[in-house]
Amino acid sequence: MTSRLRLARLHSSSKLIRRCAAALLCAGAMVTSASAENKVDTVLRGLVNPSSVSFSPEGELTVCDARGLVVVLKGNQPVNYVTGFDTEHWKSNDEGKKWYAVGPLSAIWSDSKLIVTDAGKADGEETLLFFDAKGKADSGTKTNSVPPTSDDPADKGEGNLTGMSLSKDGSTVYVCGQGFDGKSWVLSADVSSKELKPLLSADENGIETNSPMQTVVGEGNSLFVLYSGKGGEADGLIVLWDVASKKPAGQWTLPGVINPMGLAHIEGNQFAVVENNWSLEQTNAGRILVATLGDESEAEIKETGVSLNGPVSCAFGPDDRLYVSQMGEEFDKPVGSVVAIDGLKD
């Protein structure tokens, strides 16, 4: 089985000091030009290891920050909307040095309610948190956590919860779980009951590419899931799942794409794909690509000409621009940002 890219959670018991009020964020108007067709604007700067990007019903940019924050851009003013999430480091060495901090990894809106993955905890302890208003993490209503799904002692339960999406009727949250290497789950949570449970298993359906990173709701009762694959290798995969049967209805490899992490629907059978080119030692240059899912098992990949430093997640905004979070020059420094890319939607 292909070894899963789990972002190398080391179950460190050490937590980052919560620096919620110290987020030095600013809206930005810095412009870099990737090509004549794809202009790139920096819309938010000063983030630390940013991950998920999404939008409120009012069209407000929402992004997760590794200092235990969810930031909402209200007008031109970044607001620390929810603070105080647990955080941890994904990497450490024998000398006690720790790096690559992580807090909440995904946040989406269900009408006026914000749903956030409490991903700074250990595998088997993470939940989804539901918020009715601005506040602290401990004010959220939480789901259950998901315990081990196998008898293997290495299985600690589901963690690194990321890549959420909401069903079209608003009743169900889909979220990618990354716990034990021998299992690979997409989970679902009932919005009313707050029950979180395993839903789709790549391994149980003969899919060897692991590390689910992003879910995108499709037509009918279908769900697209982006799998990143092994760290540093171009073995990513998009799987179309039939949610009712819990079986794959289509699979497309992404030739030449190293560790894709972000996926957003453009139109028809075209998707924007964020190539992260992942490493635990440094942030690497990654690309923004367009994948066309045809009749063949290999997606057609088109370059946009946009290269970013450690890009992670993406979502189309109400202005039809693609918003992408990027880590910046190094981990754990307020050098991360969100950029907006023109030209991917006509």
N, C-alpha and C positions, 0 to 999 in steps of 0.2 A: 504494500500500500504506500502511496505517496505520503511522505511525512507532511503533516499539516503545519502551515504557517500560523502559529498561535500568538504571534507578537511576543513570544518568549516570556510569558508570565512566569515569574520565579516564586510566586506566593510569598513575597517578602512581607514580613509582619510590620515593617517600618512604614509609616505613613508620612506624607508630606505635611508640613505645617500648613494649616488652612490660611491662605493669604487672600481671602475673598475680597476684602475692601481695597486691596493693593493692586488690582488689575489696571495696568497703565495702558488703556485702550484709546484709540482715536480713529475717527472716520478719516478715510484718505481719498485723495483725488489724483494720486500719482498714476501716470499713464505710461505703460510700455506697449510698444507696437510689435505684435507677433507677425502680422501680415496685413495686407491691405483689407482682407476680408474678416479677420478675427482680431479686433482691437481688444486689449486687455486693460481694464481699469482696476486699481486697488481700492477697495471700498471700506476695508477695515484692517487696521494694523495693531500691533502690540499684543498679539495673542501668543499663548504658550502651548505648543503641541496641539493645535486645533484639529478637531475631527469633524463631526457631523455638521452639515449645513442644511437648513430648512427654512420655511417661511410661515409666519402666522397668518390667520385669516385676513388681517389688515395688510399683508404683504411685507411684514417686518422680518428682516434677516435674523436668523437665530443660529447660534454656533456654540459648540461645546469647547471648553478650554480646560487644560490639564491642571489648572490651579483649583479645580473643584467648582467650576462656574458654568452656568449657561448664560450667554450674553445675547441680548436682543438689541438690534439697532433701531432705535425709535427716532425717526427723522434722521438727523446726522449725529445723534448722540447715542453712544453705546451705553447700555444699562445692564448691570449685573442682575439679571432677572431672578435666578435662583443660585444661591451660594451655599457653601458648606458641605459639598459632597466629599465622601472619602476619596483619597487619592493614594497611589502607590507608585513604585518604580518597577519597570519591566526588566531592568538589567542591573547587575551588580558584579563586582569582582572580589577576589580574595583579600584585597586591601580595604574593603569596605566602601569603596566608591560606588555610588548608585547614580543611574541616569535613565532617561526616557520615562518621564513621569506621565501618568494617565489618571484621569478622573472620569466624569461622564463621557460616554462615547457616542451617544445618539440621542437626539431630541426631536420630536415631531409634535405638531398641534392637532388636536381633535376638537374642532370648534375653538372655544376659548380655553380649553384645558390643554396644558403642556404635559407631554409624556416623556420621561427621561430614563435612560438606562443608568442604573447606579453601579457603574463598571469599575469603580476604584476599590472594590472589595475582592476577596478571594473567590476562586471558582467554587460554585455550590452555595455561595452566599449572596450573589447578585440578584437584584430584583428590578422591576420597572416601577418608577415613582410617578404619580399623577398629581398635578398641581392646578389649583383653581385660580391662583394669583401669585404675584411676586412674593418671594420669601426665602426661607431657609430649606435646605434639603430635608431636614427632619420634620417639616410640616407636610410632606407629601404622603399620599395614600399609596401603599405599596402592594405589589403582587406577592405571591409566594416565590421562593427561589426554587431552582430545579436541581435535585440531588443527583448522584451518580445514576447513569442509565445502563451500567454494566457491572459485572462482578470483578472487574480488574481493579486491583488496589491502587493503580495509578489514576483511576477515574475519580475525581473529586467533585464532579458535578459541572453544570454549565457556567461559563463565565465569559469575560470579554464581550458582553452583549452589545451588539452594534447593528447598524444598517436597518433601522426600523422603517416600516411603511404601514399605512392604514388601509383596511379594506374599503371598497367604494361605498358600502353602506355604513361605515364608521363603527362597526360592531367588534372588529378584530384587529389587533396589532400583530404584525409579523416582525420577527427580530432574529438576527443571526447569532448563534451561540458558538463559542469556541472553548471547549473544556478539554476533555480527554482526547488524545490523539487518535484513539481507535474508534471514535464516534465523531460524527459531524452533523449537527442538528440545526434546522431552522425551527424556531419555537413560535408559538402563538399565544396571545393573551386575550381573554375576553374582557372587553372594556367595562362591562357591567359588573361581572363577578370578580374581576381582577385575578382570575386563575391563569397562571402561566404554565405551559406544558410543551413537551416535545411534539413536533408536527411532522417534519420531513427529514429523512435521514439519507444522505448521499451514500454512505457506506452500505446501508441495507439494500440499496438499489444498484449496487455494482459500480458506483461512481468513485473512482480513486482520487480524484482531485478534491482536496479538502479546503478548509478555511473559508466558510461563507462570510462575505463582507457586506453585501447590500441586497435588499429585497426591493422589487418594483412590482406593484400590482398590475396585472394584465387584464385582458378582456375576459368576461365570463368568470369562471372560478379558477383563474390561473395566476401564477406567481412566477416572475423571473427572479432568479437568484444568481448573483455574481460570486464565483469562487476564486480566491486569489492564488491558491496552489502553494508550492514549496518556495521558501524564501530565496530570492535571487535567481529563480528560474522562470522561464516563459511557458508555464503550464496552466494558465488561468482558463476558466470555463464559465459560460453562461448556460444555466439550465432553466428550461421552462417546465414548471411543475403543474400538474393537475391537483389542486388542493383537495378535491373530493376523494379521488382515488389514492392520493399521496404517492403518485407515480410520476416519473419524468415523461413529459410529452415531447421534448426536444432538447438537444444539446449542441452547443457550438464552442469549439476551441477558439482561442484568440492568438493567432500566430504572431510571434515576436513581441508579445506584450508581457512585461515582467511585473508580476504582482499587481494586477488591477485591483483597485479598492473602491472606486466610485462608479456608479451606474445611474443614468438618467435617461428617460425615454424622450426621443426627439419627435418622431412621427413614424407611423407605419411600422416597419421592421428595423428602424434605425435607432441606435442608442449612443449617447455620449459615454465614453469610458475614460476613467482616470487611471493612468499607469503610475503606480507609486515607486516602483524600482526599489523595494524595501531593503533596509539593513538596520541592525541594532547598533552598529558602530557609528553611523553618520547618516545625515540626510542626503539623498541622491536626487539627481535630476530625473524628473518623470514627465510624461507627455499627456496631452489631452487628445483623444482619438475619437473617431466615429466608427462604430461597428454596425455592419449591415448583416442581419440574420436571414440567410436565404435557405434554399432547399438542401444545401450541402451541410456537412457537420463542422465545417470550418467557416467562421465569420469572415467577411471581407472588411479589412481594416484600412481606414483612410486617415492620413495625417492632417491635423489642423494647422500645424506650424507652431503651436503653443507648447512651450516647455516651462515647467515650474519646478521649484525646489521642494521636494518631498510632498507633492500633492496627495490628498487623502480622499476627500468626499466631494460630491457635487450635487447640485439641484438647480433646476430652472426656476428663475424668479418670475414674478408677475410681468416683468418687462421683457420676457423671453430671452434674457441673457442667462448663460450658464455660470453659476456661482460655484467657486472651487476653493476649498481650504487648502493651505499649504504650510508646511512646517517651518520653512525658512532655512537659514544657513546652518543652524544647529539645534539640537534638542534643548528643552528646558530653559530657553531664553525667550523674552518677549519679542521675538522676531518673526513670529508666524502671522499670517494674514489671510484674508478672503479676497479673491479677485473675481471680477465679472467679465465674461468673454462674450463679445458680440459675434453674430454671424452664423451660429449653428442652427438656428431656427429661421426660416424665411419669414 
